[in-house]
Amino acid sequence: MKNFFLVENPLVKRDVTILRDKNTNQNEFRLAMDRVSHSIAIEISKSFELTEFEVETPLEKTKGFKFKKQIVLIPVLRAGLSMVSSFLAMIPDAKVGHIGLQRDEKTLQPVDYYYKTPKNLDESVTIVLDPMLATGGSAVASFNSLKQKGVGKCILACLIAAPEGIKKMNEHHPEISIYTAALDRQLNSVGYILPGLGDAGDRTFGTL
């Protein structure tokens, strides 16, 4: 699968298991999501371009580095909010926008209700945060909106992905890299990922 990156290590596998477990309580779920999001942020950062500059230590001058482009985080409301703090912990100078999409439970298609992003997206690296890449409808709609605003380089960060969602992203936005901690088997008849972890938003925010 083009531009697909599976973030795997023993810590991530342990935490994905915690996320999947139906008996995991809300606090444990949030903590595991934070840890996995940290790992994904680190993996994504390997693709960032750097600019070299001179920095002075207490002893001498030496070579330093900073990001060549502004990093912009765009969580897809509401579940994407659960990944923001982890990414900001790793990229504290990142700017944050928001896209509000909700799924029509009959058609499974996304309905857009909110959009607010920083300026100069064309000169930034934009990371869309959405824990679940299921049907791919919300992801495709998010990048459609961003491209209409003239976005530059884009990346999708998710916790769990289904083959159907990856296929749809490759059909509509093949140039966008997808980073995830788990590639699951399939979707069920109502568009939920199997084996999955349930509704990430509900389990994070206690709205079960």
C-alpha positions in Angstrom: 0.0 0.0 0.0 1.5 3.3 -1.2 2.6 5.8 1.5 1.4 3.5 4.3 3.5 3.3 7.5 2.7 0.9 10.3 4.2 2.0 13.6 5.1 -1.2 15.5 7.2 -1.9 18.5 6.5 -3.8 21.8 5.3 -0.7 23.6 2.9 0.2 20.9 1.6 -3.4 20.6 1.0 -3.5 24.4 -0.9 -0.2 24.4 -3.0 -1.1 21.3 -4.0 -4.2 23.3 -5.1 -2.0 26.2 -7.1 0.2 23.8 -8.8 -2.8 22.3 -9.8 -4.4 25.7 -13.4 -3.6 26.5 -12.6 -3.7 30.2 -10.1 -0.9 30.0 -11.5 2.1 32.0 -11.6 5.6 30.7 -8.4 6.8 32.4 -6.4 3.8 31.3 -7.7 4.2 27.7 -6.7 7.9 27.6 -3.2 7.1 28.9 -2.7 4.3 26.4 -3.9 6.6 23.6 -1.4 9.3 24.7 1.5 6.8 24.6 0.6 5.5 21.2 0.1 9.0 19.9 3.6 9.9 21.1 5.1 7.0 19.2 3.2 8.0 16.0 4.4 11.6 16.4 8.0 10.5 16.7 7.7 8.3 13.6 6.1 11.0 11.6 8.8 13.5 12.6 11.4 11.4 10.7 10.0 12.9 7.5 10.4 16.5 8.7 13.0 18.6 6.9 15.5 20.5 9.0 17.3 23.8 8.7 20.7 24.1 10.2 21.8 27.1 12.4 24.4 28.1 14.9 23.6 27.7 18.6 25.8 28.6 21.6 26.2 26.2 24.5 27.7 27.3 27.8 31.1 26.2 26.4 31.2 26.9 22.7 29.2 27.4 19.5 27.9 24.4 17.7 25.5 23.2 15.0 21.8 23.2 15.8 18.6 22.3 13.9 15.0 23.5 13.6 12.1 22.5 11.5 12.2 23.9 8.0 8.4 24.3 7.8 5.7 25.2 10.3 3.8 22.1 11.6 0.0 22.3 11.8 -2.1 19.8 13.6 -5.7 19.4 12.4 -7.8 17.1 14.7 -11.0 15.8 13.2 -13.7 16.6 15.8 -14.3 15.1 18.2 -12.2 12.0 18.5 -9.1 13.6 17.0 -8.9 15.9 20.0 -7.7 12.9 22.0 -4.4 12.9 20.1 -3.6 16.7 20.1 -1.9 16.9 23.6 0.4 14.1 22.8 1.5 15.7 19.5 1.9 19.1 21.1 4.1 17.5 23.8 6.5 16.4 21.0 5.9 19.5 18.8 5.1 22.3 21.2 5.4 25.1 18.6 2.8 23.4 16.3 -0.3 25.4 15.4 -3.7 23.7 15.8 -6.8 23.9 13.5 -10.0 22.0 13.7 -12.3 20.2 11.2 -15.7 19.1 12.4 -17.2 16.1 10.7 -19.9 13.7 11.8 -20.9 10.5 10.2 -24.5 10.0 8.9 -25.3 6.6 10.4 -27.5 5.7 7.5 -25.3 6.7 4.5 -21.9 6.4 6.5 -20.9 9.6 4.7 -19.3 12.6 6.6 -21.3 15.7 7.2 -19.1 18.9 7.6 -20.2 21.3 10.4 -17.0 23.2 11.4 -13.7 24.3 9.7 -11.0 26.6 11.2 -7.3 26.4 10.4 -4.2 28.6 10.7 -3.0 30.7 7.7 -0.3 29.7 5.3 -1.2 26.0 5.1 0.6 26.0 1.7 3.9 26.6 3.5 3.3 24.2 6.3 3.3 20.5 7.0 -0.2 19.6 8.0 -1.0 16.5 10.1 -4.6 15.4 10.3 -5.4 13.6 13.5 -8.2 11.0 13.6 -7.9 7.8 15.7 -9.9 5.6 13.4 -9.5 5.3 9.6 -12.6 3.2 8.9 -14.6 3.8 5.7 -12.2 6.6 4.8 -15.1 9.0 4.2 -14.1 11.5 6.9 -10.4 11.4 6.0 -11.1 12.0 2.3 -13.6 14.8 3.2 -11.0 16.4 5.5 -8.3 16.5 2.8 -10.8 17.7 0.2 -11.5 20.7 2.5 -7.8 21.3 3.1 -6.9 21.1 -0.5 -9.6 23.7 -1.3 -7.8 26.0 1.1 -4.5 25.4 -0.7 -2.8 23.1 1.8 0.8 22.0 1.1 2.3 18.7 2.4 -0.2 16.6 4.3 0.0 13.5 6.6 -2.7 11.4 8.2 -2.1 10.1 11.7 -4.5 7.4 13.1 -4.4 4.7 15.7 -6.3 2.0 13.9 -6.9 1.6 10.2 -9.1 -0.7 8.0 -8.1 -1.8 4.5 -11.2 -0.2 3.1 -10.2 3.2 4.5 -6.7 2.9 3.2 -8.0 1.9 -0.3 -10.3 4.9 -0.4 -7.5 7.3 0.6 -5.2 5.9 -2.1 -8.0 6.4 -4.6 -8.7 10.0 -3.7 -5.4 11.3 -2.1 -2.6 8.8 -3.1 0.2 11.3 -2.3 -0.8 11.6 1.4 1.2 9.4 3.9 -0.8 7.4 6.4 0.7 6.5 9.8 -1.1 4.0 12.1 -0.4 1.7 15.0 -2.5 -1.2 13.7 -3.9 -2.4 10.4 -7.1 -4.3 11.2 -9.1 -6.9 9.2 -12.2 -5.3 7.8 -15.3 -3.2 8.5 -18.6 -4.6 9.7 -22.0 -3.9 8.1 -22.3 -0.5 9.8 -18.8 0.7 9.1 -17.0 -0.1 12.4 -13.5 -1.6 12.3 -13.0 -5.2 13.2 -11.5 -6.2 15.6 -11.1 -2.5 16.4 -11.5 -0.9 19.7 -15.1 0.5 19.6 -15.8 4.2 19.4 -12.6 6.0 20.3 -14.4 9.3 21.0 -16.9 7.7 23.3 -14.3 5.7 25.2 -12.0 8.8 25.6 -14.7 11.3 26.6 -16.9 9.0 28.6 -20.0 9.3 26.4 -20.8 5.6 26.1 
